[in-house]
Amino acid sequence: MSKREEIKEKLILATVECIEKYGLKNTTTRNIIEIAGVNISAISYYFQGIDNLLNIVLDKTLDNAFCLDDIEINEEDSYKAIIMKVVKNWLQGAYAYPNISKSHMESLLSDTPQSEKMHEKADSFLIKLTSLLAEHGMQKDSSAAVRLHVLVSSLFGHLLLSGFKEKTEKDEAFIQYIIATL
């Protein structure tokens, strides 16, 4: 990795840490550079400012949230087993990075470029997921997409109401209930 890429990666990781420690709105250039251990001008030099850096971090974390590559899916998995794996993966990410998760969910409720990206990535992900689930036995019709949207909305509502606190046994029961309704 080049020195340039190393510094950029430090800044990205430090930004994630700051968002988790201070929240998105309270993350400052000074916080980021202190954690990254770089010169204050590095954010401007490598990212043209903190706003661009924050957007890049939110884009990267959003890409990670809507990626199926990290989820082990086997040919013999039923569509409900796959949904369970996806939901558990989301919950794991939400509990590991609650402030970033909150920032993404808050963006859904606003009219910003980040909100548009969230909607586009979520819609694209749901289309891919619907196709994958159809390959594993879920009926592929217009109601399948609606049911997946309801599942995602229910999950997001659950996370918001729980305040992103530690995972509990209620999470497992909630997931089982939602999946049983599919």
Secondary structure as GFF3:
##gff-version 3
##sequence-region A 1 182
A	DSSP	alpha_helix	3	22	.	.	.	ID=ss1
A	DSSP	alpha_helix	29	36	.	.	.	ID=ss2
A	DSSP	alpha_helix	41	47	.	.	.	ID=ss3
A	DSSP	alpha_helix	50	65	.	.	.	ID=ss4
A	DSSP	alpha_helix	79	96	.	.	.	ID=ss5
A	DSSP	alpha_helix	98	108	.	.	.	ID=ss6
A	DSSP	alpha_helix	113	135	.	.	.	ID=ss7
A	DSSP	alpha_helix	142	162	.	.	.	ID=ss8
A	DSSP	alpha_helix	169	180	.	.	.	ID=ss9
###
